[in-house]
Amino acid sequence: MTTPSSALPDADLEVDASGLKCPLPILRAKKALAQLESGQMLKVVTTDPHAISDFQAFARQTGNKLEAQIDTESGALHFLRRR
């Protein structure tokens, strides 16, 4: 799932998990989502090459909606909407 960068969702909170390997980006995202209210958006910046599939699995398991994932030169951006 990719979204053009011109159509990026607005994030209510951003987590920079650059340089972290699994499972740390997911754990940081889980902690950040707990701070948000239902319907709010979390943006997570990652550099782990496995993060795209990790966040897809995380969204399926938790019920949070993965609104977008964007591959960047340095990693990926993930947009999760809190359930």
PDB file of N, CA, C and O in Angstrom:
ATOM      1  N   MET A   1       0.858  -1.175   0.000  1.00  0.00           N
ATOM      2  CA  MET A   1       0.000   0.000   0.000  1.00  0.00           C
ATOM      3  C   MET A   1       0.896   1.226   0.000  1.00  0.00           C
ATOM      4  O   MET A   1       1.679   1.425   0.928  1.00  0.00           O
ATOM      5  N   THR A   2       0.788   2.032  -1.011  1.00  0.00           N
ATOM      6  CA  THR A   2       1.544   3.272  -1.062  1.00  0.00           C
ATOM      7  C   THR A   2       0.606   4.397  -1.440  1.00  0.00           C
ATOM      8  O   THR A   2      -0.414   4.182  -2.095  1.00  0.00           O
ATOM      9  N   THR A   3       0.958   5.586  -1.025  1.00  0.00           N
ATOM     10  CA  THR A   3       0.166   6.771  -1.293  1.00  0.00           C
ATOM     11  C   THR A   3       1.099   7.844  -1.839  1.00  0.00           C
ATOM     12  O   THR A   3       2.203   8.003  -1.319  1.00  0.00           O
ATOM     13  N   PRO A   4       0.699   8.577  -2.860  1.00  0.00           N
ATOM     14  CA  PRO A   4       1.554   9.668  -3.332  1.00  0.00           C
ATOM     15  C   PRO A   4       1.819  10.661  -2.216  1.00  0.00           C
ATOM     16  O   PRO A   4       0.931  10.947  -1.413  1.00  0.00           O
ATOM     17  N   SER A   5       3.033  11.189  -2.158  1.00  0.00           N
ATOM     18  CA  SER A   5       3.381  12.101  -1.070  1.00  0.00           C
ATOM     19  C   SER A   5       2.522  13.357  -1.056  1.00  0.00           C
ATOM     20  O   SER A   5       2.416  14.016  -0.022  1.00  0.00           O
ATOM     21  N   SER A   6       1.904  13.701  -2.191  1.00  0.00           N
ATOM     22  CA  SER A   6       1.040  14.875  -2.235  1.00  0.00           C
ATOM     23  C   SER A   6      -0.266  14.648  -1.477  1.00  0.00           C
ATOM     24  O   SER A   6      -0.981  15.600  -1.165  1.00  0.00           O
ATOM     25  N   ALA A   7      -0.576  13.382  -1.184  1.00  0.00           N
ATOM     26  CA  ALA A   7      -1.829  13.057  -0.504  1.00  0.00           C
ATOM     27  C   ALA A   7      -1.586  12.507   0.900  1.00  0.00           C
ATOM     28  O   ALA A   7      -2.349  11.665   1.373  1.00  0.00           O
ATOM     29  N   LEU A   8      -0.533  12.974   1.570  1.00  0.00           N
ATOM     30  CA  LEU A   8      -0.223  12.477   2.907  1.00  0.00           C
ATOM     31  C   LEU A   8      -1.297  12.897   3.906  1.00  0.00           C
ATOM     32  O   LEU A   8      -1.729  14.050   3.904  1.00  0.00           O
ATOM     33  N   PRO A   9      -1.726  11.979   4.750  1.00  0.00           N
ATOM     34  CA  PRO A   9      -2.691  12.344   5.791  1.00  0.00           C
ATOM     35  C   PRO A   9      -2.054  13.288   6.818  1.00  0.00           C
ATOM     36  O   PRO A   9      -0.842  13.255   7.030  1.00  0.00           O
ATOM     37  N   ASP A  10      -2.868  14.114   7.442  1.00  0.00           N
ATOM     38  CA  ASP A  10      -2.386  14.971   8.533  1.00  0.00           C
ATOM     39  C   ASP A  10      -2.246  14.123   9.778  1.00  0.00           C
ATOM     40  O   ASP A  10      -3.158  13.375  10.130  1.00  0.00           O
ATOM     41  N   ALA A  11      -1.103  14.235  10.450  1.00  0.00           N
ATOM     42  CA  ALA A  11      -0.856  13.447  11.657  1.00  0.00           C
ATOM     43  C   ALA A  11      -1.083  14.287  12.901  1.00  0.00           C
ATOM     44  O   ALA A  11      -0.713  15.460  12.953  1.00  0.00           O
ATOM     45  N   ASP A  12      -1.700  13.667  13.908  1.00  0.00           N
ATOM     46  CA  ASP A  12      -1.885  14.325  15.197  1.00  0.00           C
ATOM     47  C   ASP A  12      -0.656  14.149  16.082  1.00  0.00           C
ATOM     48  O   ASP A  12      -0.420  14.940  16.996  1.00  0.00           O
ATOM     49  N   LEU A  13       0.126  13.104  15.803  1.00  0.00           N
ATOM     50  CA  LEU A  13       1.328  12.804  16.572  1.00  0.00           C
ATOM     51  C   LEU A  13       2.314  12.111  15.643  1.00  0.00           C
ATOM     52  O   LEU A  13       1.915  11.328  14.780  1.00  0.00           O
ATOM     53  N   GLU A  14       3.607  12.400  15.818  1.00  0.00           N
ATOM     54  CA  GLU A  14       4.637  11.773  14.989  1.00  0.00           C
ATOM     55  C   GLU A  14       5.679  11.108  15.871  1.00  0.00           C
ATOM     56  O   GLU A  14       6.105  11.667  16.882  1.00  0.00           O
ATOM     57  N   VAL A  15       6.082   9.911  15.477  1.00  0.00           N
ATOM     58  CA  VAL A  15       7.124   9.168  16.177  1.00  0.00           C
ATOM     59  C   VAL A  15       8.253   8.921  15.200  1.00  0.00           C
ATOM     60  O   VAL A  15       8.033   8.399  14.107  1.00  0.00           O
ATOM     61  N   ASP A  16       9.466   9.293  15.590  1.00  0.00           N
ATOM     62  CA  ASP A  16      10.635   9.025  14.760  1.00  0.00           C
ATOM     63  C   ASP A  16      11.314   7.766  15.290  1.00  0.00           C
ATOM     64  O   ASP A  16      11.989   7.796  16.319  1.00  0.00           O
ATOM     65  N   ALA A  17      11.126   6.670  14.577  1.00  0.00           N
ATOM     66  CA  ALA A  17      11.738   5.394  14.969  1.00  0.00           C
ATOM     67  C   ALA A  17      12.899   5.057  14.031  1.00  0.00           C
ATOM     68  O   ALA A  17      13.237   3.888  13.845  1.00  0.00           O
ATOM     69  N   SER A  18      13.499   6.082  13.449  1.00  0.00           N
ATOM     70  CA  SER A  18      14.636   5.887  12.555  1.00  0.00           C
ATOM     71  C   SER A  18      15.787   5.242  13.313  1.00  0.00           C
ATOM     72  O   SER A  18      16.074   5.593  14.457  1.00  0.00           O
ATOM     73  N   GLY A  19      16.439   4.295  12.654  1.00  0.00           N
ATOM     74  CA  GLY A  19      17.583   3.630  13.264  1.00  0.00           C
ATOM     75  C   GLY A  19      17.225   2.480  14.186  1.00  0.00           C
ATOM     76  O   GLY A  19      18.109   1.771  14.667  1.00  0.00           O
ATOM     77  N   LEU A  20      15.941   2.289  14.434  1.00  0.00           N
ATOM     78  CA  LEU A  20      15.502   1.213  15.328  1.00  0.00           C
ATOM     79  C   LEU A  20      15.091  -0.011  14.523  1.00  0.00           C
ATOM     80  O   LEU A  20      14.514   0.105  13.442  1.00  0.00           O
ATOM     81  N   LYS A  21      15.394  -1.176  15.062  1.00  0.00           N
ATOM     82  CA  LYS A  21      15.024  -2.447  14.423  1.00  0.00           C
ATOM     83  C   LYS A  21      13.827  -3.045  15.148  1.00  0.00           C
ATOM     84  O   LYS A  21      13.554  -2.730  16.307  1.00  0.00           O
ATOM     85  N   CYS A  22      13.121  -3.916  14.435  1.00  0.00           N
ATOM     86  CA  CYS A  22      11.973  -4.619  14.999  1.00  0.00           C
ATOM     87  C   CYS A  22      12.398  -5.325  16.288  1.00  0.00           C
ATOM     88  O   CYS A  22      13.464  -5.941  16.324  1.00  0.00           O
ATOM     89  N   PRO A  23      11.603  -5.249  17.327  1.00  0.00           N
ATOM     90  CA  PRO A  23      10.228  -4.759  17.400  1.00  0.00           C
ATOM     91  C   PRO A  23      10.091  -3.323  17.892  1.00  0.00           C
ATOM     92  O   PRO A  23       8.975  -2.869  18.143  1.00  0.00           O
ATOM     93  N   LEU A  24      11.198  -2.599  18.038  1.00  0.00           N
ATOM     94  CA  LEU A  24      11.131  -1.267  18.650  1.00  0.00           C
ATOM     95  C   LEU A  24      10.222  -0.274  17.924  1.00  0.00           C
ATOM     96  O   LEU A  24       9.484   0.438  18.604  1.00  0.00           O
ATOM     97  N   PRO A  25      10.223  -0.175  16.579  1.00  0.00           N
ATOM     98  CA  PRO A  25       9.287   0.767  15.949  1.00  0.00           C
ATOM     99  C   PRO A  25       7.823   0.454  16.275  1.00  0.00           C
ATOM    100  O   PRO A  25       7.024   1.366  16.491  1.00  0.00           O
ATOM    101  N   ILE A  26       7.476  -0.830  16.309  1.00  0.00           N
ATOM    102  CA  ILE A  26       6.103  -1.220  16.644  1.00  0.00           C
ATOM    103  C   ILE A  26       5.787  -0.861  18.092  1.00  0.00           C
ATOM    104  O   ILE A  26       4.700  -0.359  18.382  1.00  0.00           O
ATOM    105  N   LEU A  27       6.725  -1.113  19.002  1.00  0.00           N
ATOM    106  CA  LEU A  27       6.495  -0.788  20.413  1.00  0.00           C
ATOM    107  C   LEU A  27       6.331   0.717  20.617  1.00  0.00           C
ATOM    108  O   LEU A  27       5.492   1.149  21.407  1.00  0.00           O
ATOM    109  N   ARG A  28       7.127   1.512  19.909  1.00  0.00           N
ATOM    110  CA  ARG A  28       6.985   2.975  19.999  1.00  0.00           C
ATOM    111  C   ARG A  28       5.632   3.417  19.450  1.00  0.00           C
ATOM    112  O   ARG A  28       4.989   4.306  20.008  1.00  0.00           O
ATOM    113  N   ALA A  29       5.203   2.795  18.359  1.00  0.00           N
ATOM    114  CA  ALA A  29       3.907   3.128  17.770  1.00  0.00           C
ATOM    115  C   ALA A  29       2.774   2.767  18.724  1.00  0.00           C
ATOM    116  O   ALA A  29       1.829   3.537  18.896  1.00  0.00           O
ATOM    117  N   LYS A  30       2.873   1.600  19.339  1.00  0.00           N
ATOM    118  CA  LYS A  30       1.835   1.163  20.278  1.00  0.00           C
ATOM    119  C   LYS A  30       1.709   2.137  21.445  1.00  0.00           C
ATOM    120  O   LYS A  30       0.601   2.482  21.856  1.00  0.00           O
ATOM    121  N   LYS A  31       2.843   2.576  21.976  1.00  0.00           N
ATOM    122  CA  LYS A  31       2.846   3.530  23.089  1.00  0.00           C
ATOM    123  C   LYS A  31       2.243   4.875  22.656  1.00  0.00           C
ATOM    124  O   LYS A  31       1.476   5.486  23.400  1.00  0.00           O
ATOM    125  N   ALA A  32       2.597   5.327  21.449  1.00  0.00           N
ATOM    126  CA  ALA A  32       2.080   6.602  20.946  1.00  0.00           C
ATOM    127  C   ALA A  32       0.579   6.530  20.675  1.00  0.00           C
ATOM    128  O   ALA A  32      -0.149   7.481  20.962  1.00  0.00           O
ATOM    129  N   LEU A  33       0.112   5.410  20.126  1.00  0.00           N
ATOM    130  CA  LEU A  33      -1.322   5.259  19.859  1.00  0.00           C
ATOM    131  C   LEU A  33      -2.132   5.334  21.147  1.00  0.00           C
ATOM    132  O   LEU A  33      -3.265   5.816  21.142  1.00  0.00           O
ATOM    133  N   ALA A  34      -1.561   4.862  22.245  1.00  0.00           N
ATOM    134  CA  ALA A  34      -2.260   4.910  23.535  1.00  0.00           C
ATOM    135  C   ALA A  34      -2.494   6.352  23.998  1.00  0.00           C
ATOM    136  O   ALA A  34      -3.382   6.607  24.813  1.00  0.00           O
ATOM    137  N   GLN A  35      -1.705   7.288  23.482  1.00  0.00           N
ATOM    138  CA  GLN A  35      -1.861   8.707  23.842  1.00  0.00           C
ATOM    139  C   GLN A  35      -2.924   9.406  23.003  1.00  0.00           C
ATOM    140  O   GLN A  35      -3.371  10.499  23.351  1.00  0.00           O
ATOM    141  N   LEU A  36      -3.326   8.785  21.907  1.00  0.00           N
ATOM    142  CA  LEU A  36      -4.278   9.399  20.981  1.00  0.00           C
ATOM    143  C   LEU A  36      -5.706   8.979  21.300  1.00  0.00           C
ATOM    144  O   LEU A  36      -5.949   7.949  21.929  1.00  0.00           O
ATOM    145  N   GLU A  37      -6.633   9.797  20.851  1.00  0.00           N
ATOM    146  CA  GLU A  37      -8.047   9.463  20.973  1.00  0.00           C
ATOM    147  C   GLU A  37      -8.486   8.733  19.710  1.00  0.00           C
ATOM    148  O   GLU A  37      -7.820   8.810  18.678  1.00  0.00           O
ATOM    149  N   SER A  38      -9.587   8.038  19.794  1.00  0.00           N
ATOM    150  CA  SER A  38     -10.119   7.304  18.659  1.00  0.00           C
ATOM    151  C   SER A  38     -10.271   8.229  17.453  1.00  0.00           C
ATOM    152  O   SER A  38     -10.810   9.329  17.569  1.00  0.00           O
ATOM    153  N   GLY A  39      -9.791   7.771  16.294  1.00  0.00           N
ATOM    154  CA  GLY A  39      -9.896   8.549  15.072  1.00  0.00           C
ATOM    155  C   GLY A  39      -8.699   9.425  14.772  1.00  0.00           C
ATOM    156  O   GLY A  39      -8.562   9.917  13.652  1.00  0.00           O
ATOM    157  N   GLN A  40      -7.824   9.635  15.751  1.00  0.00           N
ATOM    158  CA  GLN A  40      -6.650  10.471  15.509  1.00  0.00           C
ATOM    159  C   GLN A  40      -5.585   9.689  14.744  1.00  0.00           C
ATOM    160  O   GLN A  40      -5.582   8.458  14.751  1.00  0.00           O
ATOM    161  N   MET A  41      -4.684  10.416  14.083  1.00  0.00           N
ATOM    162  CA  MET A  41      -3.690   9.832  13.188  1.00  0.00           C
ATOM    163  C   MET A  41      -2.289   9.897  13.792  1.00  0.00           C
ATOM    164  O   MET A  41      -1.880  10.912  14.356  1.00  0.00           O
ATOM    165  N   LEU A  42      -1.566   8.781  13.658  1.00  0.00           N
ATOM    166  CA  LEU A  42      -0.172   8.680  14.077  1.00  0.00           C
ATOM    167  C   LEU A  42       0.692   8.489  12.838  1.00  0.00           C
ATOM    168  O   LEU A  42       0.382   7.677  11.967  1.00  0.00           O
ATOM    169  N   LYS A  43       1.779   9.249  12.775  1.00  0.00           N
ATOM    170  CA  LYS A  43       2.775   9.082  11.712  1.00  0.00           C
ATOM    171  C   LYS A  43       4.029   8.489  12.346  1.00  0.00           C
ATOM    172  O   LYS A  43       4.518   8.993  13.357  1.00  0.00           O
ATOM    173  N   VAL A  44       4.548   7.410  11.746  1.00  0.00           N
ATOM    174  CA  VAL A  44       5.766   6.777  12.252  1.00  0.00           C
ATOM    175  C   VAL A  44       6.800   6.765  11.128  1.00  0.00           C
ATOM    176  O   VAL A  44       6.521   6.316  10.016  1.00  0.00           O
ATOM    177  N   VAL A  45       7.998   7.265  11.434  1.00  0.00           N
ATOM    178  CA  VAL A  45       9.107   7.286  10.494  1.00  0.00           C
ATOM    179  C   VAL A  45      10.030   6.123  10.850  1.00  0.00           C
ATOM    180  O   VAL A  45      10.471   6.011  11.994  1.00  0.00           O
ATOM    181  N   THR A  46      10.324   5.254   9.877  1.00  0.00           N
ATOM    182  CA  THR A  46      11.175   4.098  10.134  1.00  0.00           C
ATOM    183  C   THR A  46      12.261   3.960   9.073  1.00  0.00           C
ATOM    184  O   THR A  46      12.136   4.469   7.959  1.00  0.00           O
ATOM    185  N   THR A  47      13.331   3.257   9.448  1.00  0.00           N
ATOM    186  CA  THR A  47      14.392   2.914   8.497  1.00  0.00           C
ATOM    187  C   THR A  47      14.582   1.407   8.393  1.00  0.00           C
ATOM    188  O   THR A  47      15.326   0.948   7.526  1.00  0.00           O
ATOM    189  N   ASP A  48      13.939   0.631   9.242  1.00  0.00           N
ATOM    190  CA  ASP A  48      14.038  -0.828   9.215  1.00  0.00           C
ATOM    191  C   ASP A  48      13.388  -1.346   7.927  1.00  0.00           C
ATOM    192  O   ASP A  48      12.226  -1.036   7.664  1.00  0.00           O
ATOM    193  N   PRO A  49      14.116  -2.131   7.118  1.00  0.00           N
ATOM    194  CA  PRO A  49      13.544  -2.612   5.857  1.00  0.00           C
ATOM    195  C   PRO A  49      12.334  -3.532   6.036  1.00  0.00           C
ATOM    196  O   PRO A  49      11.573  -3.730   5.088  1.00  0.00           O
ATOM    197  N   HIS A  50      12.145  -4.085   7.212  1.00  0.00           N
ATOM    198  CA  HIS A  50      11.003  -4.969   7.467  1.00  0.00           C
ATOM    199  C   HIS A  50       9.784  -4.220   8.012  1.00  0.00           C
ATOM    200  O   HIS A  50       8.735  -4.824   8.238  1.00  0.00           O
ATOM    201  N   ALA A  51       9.917  -2.930   8.220  1.00  0.00           N
ATOM    202  CA  ALA A  51       8.853  -2.160   8.877  1.00  0.00           C
ATOM    203  C   ALA A  51       7.550  -2.158   8.075  1.00  0.00           C
ATOM    204  O   ALA A  51       6.472  -2.165   8.671  1.00  0.00           O
ATOM    205  N   ILE A  52       7.619  -2.147   6.755  1.00  0.00           N
ATOM    206  CA  ILE A  52       6.383  -2.110   5.953  1.00  0.00           C
ATOM    207  C   ILE A  52       5.510  -3.310   6.294  1.00  0.00           C
ATOM    208  O   ILE A  52       4.331  -3.147   6.608  1.00  0.00           O
ATOM    209  N   SER A  53       6.070  -4.502   6.238  1.00  0.00           N
ATOM    210  CA  SER A  53       5.269  -5.688   6.555  1.00  0.00           C
ATOM    211  C   SER A  53       4.937  -5.756   8.035  1.00  0.00           C
ATOM    212  O   SER A  53       3.862  -6.231   8.401  1.00  0.00           O
ATOM    213  N   ASP A  54       5.834  -5.293   8.894  1.00  0.00           N
ATOM    214  CA  ASP A  54       5.561  -5.289  10.338  1.00  0.00           C
ATOM    215  C   ASP A  54       4.346  -4.419  10.674  1.00  0.00           C
ATOM    216  O   ASP A  54       3.496  -4.818  11.470  1.00  0.00           O
ATOM    217  N   PHE A  55       4.266  -3.238  10.069  1.00  0.00           N
ATOM    218  CA  PHE A  55       3.143  -2.335  10.363  1.00  0.00           C
ATOM    219  C   PHE A  55       1.839  -2.843   9.761  1.00  0.00           C
ATOM    220  O   PHE A  55       0.766  -2.601  10.315  1.00  0.00           O
ATOM    221  N   GLN A  56       1.922  -3.547   8.627  1.00  0.00           N
ATOM    222  CA  GLN A  56       0.708  -4.145   8.068  1.00  0.00           C
ATOM    223  C   GLN A  56       0.158  -5.204   9.018  1.00  0.00           C
ATOM    224  O   GLN A  56      -1.047  -5.262   9.259  1.00  0.00           O
ATOM    225  N   ALA A  57       1.036  -6.034   9.553  1.00  0.00           N
ATOM    226  CA  ALA A  57       0.618  -7.066  10.508  1.00  0.00           C
ATOM    227  C   ALA A  57       0.112  -6.436  11.800  1.00  0.00           C
ATOM    228  O   ALA A  57      -0.883  -6.893  12.363  1.00  0.00           O
ATOM    229  N   PHE A  58       0.786  -5.392  12.274  1.00  0.00           N
ATOM    230  CA  PHE A  58       0.384  -4.705  13.500  1.00  0.00           C
ATOM    231  C   PHE A  58      -1.031  -4.139  13.354  1.00  0.00           C
ATOM    232  O   PHE A  58      -1.848  -4.258  14.268  1.00  0.00           O
ATOM    233  N   ALA A  59      -1.313  -3.529  12.216  1.00  0.00           N
ATOM    234  CA  ALA A  59      -2.641  -2.952  11.988  1.00  0.00           C
ATOM    235  C   ALA A  59      -3.716  -4.039  11.982  1.00  0.00           C
ATOM    236  O   ALA A  59      -4.777  -3.866  12.581  1.00  0.00           O
ATOM    237  N   ARG A  60      -3.445  -5.145  11.315  1.00  0.00           N
ATOM    238  CA  ARG A  60      -4.414  -6.255  11.290  1.00  0.00           C
ATOM    239  C   ARG A  60      -4.665  -6.800  12.697  1.00  0.00           C
ATOM    240  O   ARG A  60      -5.806  -7.088  13.057  1.00  0.00           O
ATOM    241  N   GLN A  61      -3.613  -6.940  13.481  1.00  0.00           N
ATOM    242  CA  GLN A  61      -3.739  -7.541  14.811  1.00  0.00           C
ATOM    243  C   GLN A  61      -4.404  -6.619  15.826  1.00  0.00           C
ATOM    244  O   GLN A  61      -5.079  -7.092  16.741  1.00  0.00           O
ATOM    245  N   THR A  62      -4.222  -5.308  15.676  1.00  0.00           N
ATOM    246  CA  THR A  62      -4.733  -4.381  16.681  1.00  0.00           C
ATOM    247  C   THR A  62      -6.052  -3.718  16.298  1.00  0.00           C
ATOM    248  O   THR A  62      -6.742  -3.170  17.158  1.00  0.00           O
ATOM    249  N   GLY A  63      -6.409  -3.763  15.009  1.00  0.00           N
ATOM    250  CA  GLY A  63      -7.636  -3.114  14.574  1.00  0.00           C
ATOM    251  C   GLY A  63      -7.456  -1.640  14.260  1.00  0.00           C
ATOM    252  O   GLY A  63      -8.415  -0.972  13.873  1.00  0.00           O
ATOM    253  N   ASN A  64      -6.231  -1.113  14.419  1.00  0.00           N
ATOM    254  CA  ASN A  64      -5.966   0.265  14.003  1.00  0.00           C
ATOM    255  C   ASN A  64      -5.837   0.266  12.483  1.00  0.00           C
ATOM    256  O   ASN A  64      -5.304  -0.677  11.898  1.00  0.00           O
ATOM    257  N   LYS A  65      -6.329   1.332  11.847  1.00  0.00           N
ATOM    258  CA  LYS A  65      -6.344   1.363  10.374  1.00  0.00           C
ATOM    259  C   LYS A  65      -5.040   1.937   9.842  1.00  0.00           C
ATOM    260  O   LYS A  65      -4.634   3.038  10.215  1.00  0.00           O
ATOM    261  N   LEU A  66      -4.390   1.182   8.968  1.00  0.00           N
ATOM    262  CA  LEU A  66      -3.187   1.650   8.298  1.00  0.00           C
ATOM    263  C   LEU A  66      -3.641   2.456   7.083  1.00  0.00           C
ATOM    264  O   LEU A  66      -3.989   1.888   6.048  1.00  0.00           O
ATOM    265  N   GLU A  67      -3.634   3.775   7.214  1.00  0.00           N
ATOM    266  CA  GLU A  67      -4.152   4.657   6.169  1.00  0.00           C
ATOM    267  C   GLU A  67      -3.209   4.764   4.977  1.00  0.00           C
ATOM    268  O   GLU A  67      -3.661   4.863   3.836  1.00  0.00           O
ATOM    269  N   ALA A  68      -1.892   4.746   5.233  1.00  0.00           N
ATOM    270  CA  ALA A  68      -0.928   4.899   4.147  1.00  0.00           C
ATOM    271  C   ALA A  68       0.444   4.435   4.589  1.00  0.00           C
ATOM    272  O   ALA A  68       0.778   4.477   5.773  1.00  0.00           O
ATOM    273  N   GLN A  69       1.234   3.993   3.624  1.00  0.00           N
ATOM    274  CA  GLN A  69       2.645   3.689   3.820  1.00  0.00           C
ATOM    275  C   GLN A  69       3.383   4.253   2.614  1.00  0.00           C
ATOM    276  O   GLN A  69       2.980   4.019   1.475  1.00  0.00           O
ATOM    277  N   ILE A  70       4.444   4.983   2.851  1.00  0.00           N
ATOM    278  CA  ILE A  70       5.198   5.597   1.782  1.00  0.00           C
ATOM    279  C   ILE A  70       6.651   5.184   1.910  1.00  0.00           C
ATOM    280  O   ILE A  70       7.282   5.411   2.942  1.00  0.00           O
ATOM    281  N   ASP A  71       7.183   4.572   0.848  1.00  0.00           N
ATOM    282  CA  ASP A  71       8.611   4.268   0.798  1.00  0.00           C
ATOM    283  C   ASP A  71       9.357   5.564   0.539  1.00  0.00           C
ATOM    284  O   ASP A  71       8.972   6.337  -0.338  1.00  0.00           O
ATOM    285  N   THR A  72      10.413   5.808   1.288  1.00  0.00           N
ATOM    286  CA  THR A  72      11.263   6.969   1.063  1.00  0.00           C
ATOM    287  C   THR A  72      12.671   6.476   0.769  1.00  0.00           C
ATOM    288  O   THR A  72      12.955   5.285   0.895  1.00  0.00           O
ATOM    289  N   GLU A  73      13.545   7.382   0.382  1.00  0.00           N
ATOM    290  CA  GLU A  73      14.937   6.989   0.106  1.00  0.00           C
ATOM    291  C   GLU A  73      15.604   6.423   1.346  1.00  0.00           C
ATOM    292  O   GLU A  73      16.455   5.540   1.249  1.00  0.00           O
ATOM    293  N   SER A  74      15.222   6.926   2.510  1.00  0.00           N
ATOM    294  CA  SER A  74      15.880   6.508   3.750  1.00  0.00           C
ATOM    295  C   SER A  74      15.082   5.484   4.559  1.00  0.00           C
ATOM    296  O   SER A  74      15.583   4.976   5.563  1.00  0.00           O
ATOM    297  N   GLY A  75      13.864   5.173   4.149  1.00  0.00           N
ATOM    298  CA  GLY A  75      13.056   4.230   4.917  1.00  0.00           C
ATOM    299  C   GLY A  75      11.607   4.265   4.488  1.00  0.00           C
ATOM    300  O   GLY A  75      11.288   4.111   3.309  1.00  0.00           O
ATOM    301  N   ALA A  76      10.722   4.472   5.471  1.00  0.00           N
ATOM    302  CA  ALA A  76       9.292   4.492   5.157  1.00  0.00           C
ATOM    303  C   ALA A  76       8.543   5.354   6.163  1.00  0.00           C
ATOM    304  O   ALA A  76       8.993   5.576   7.287  1.00  0.00           O
ATOM    305  N   LEU A  77       7.383   5.833   5.720  1.00  0.00           N
ATOM    306  CA  LEU A  77       6.445   6.554   6.587  1.00  0.00           C
ATOM    307  C   LEU A  77       5.195   5.692   6.700  1.00  0.00           C
ATOM    308  O   LEU A  77       4.728   5.121   5.714  1.00  0.00           O
ATOM    309  N   HIS A  78       4.667   5.606   7.903  1.00  0.00           N
ATOM    310  CA  HIS A  78       3.471   4.806   8.166  1.00  0.00           C
ATOM    311  C   HIS A  78       2.452   5.712   8.845  1.00  0.00           C
ATOM    312  O   HIS A  78       2.791   6.448   9.772  1.00  0.00           O
ATOM    313  N   PHE A  79       1.206   5.662   8.387  1.00  0.00           N
ATOM    314  CA  PHE A  79       0.134   6.457   8.953  1.00  0.00           C
ATOM    315  C   PHE A  79      -0.929   5.521   9.502  1.00  0.00           C
ATOM    316  O   PHE A  79      -1.583   4.798   8.749  1.00  0.00           O
ATOM    317  N   LEU A  80      -1.099   5.539  10.820  1.00  0.00           N
ATOM    318  CA  LEU A  80      -2.074   4.682  11.494  1.00  0.00           C
ATOM    319  C   LEU A  80      -3.157   5.531  12.128  1.00  0.00           C
ATOM    320  O   LEU A  80      -2.863   6.515  12.807  1.00  0.00           O
ATOM    321  N   ARG A  81      -4.410   5.155  11.911  1.00  0.00           N
ATOM    322  CA  ARG A  81      -5.530   5.838  12.556  1.00  0.00           C
ATOM    323  C   ARG A  81      -5.971   4.978  13.733  1.00  0.00           C
ATOM    324  O   ARG A  81      -6.256   3.789  13.587  1.00  0.00           O
ATOM    325  N   ARG A  82      -6.020   5.612  14.906  1.00  0.00           N
ATOM    326  CA  ARG A  82      -6.394   4.874  16.112  1.00  0.00           C
ATOM    327  C   ARG A  82      -7.851   4.427  16.023  1.00  0.00           C
ATOM    328  O   ARG A  82      -8.729   5.193  15.629  1.00  0.00           O
ATOM    329  N   ARG A  83      -8.086   3.175  16.397  1.00  0.00           N
ATOM    330  CA  ARG A  83      -9.448   2.644  16.370  1.00  0.00           C
ATOM    331  C   ARG A  83     -10.276   3.240  17.462  1.00  0.00           C
ATOM    332  O   ARG A  83     -11.455   2.909  17.594  1.00  0.00           O
TER     333      ARG A  83
END
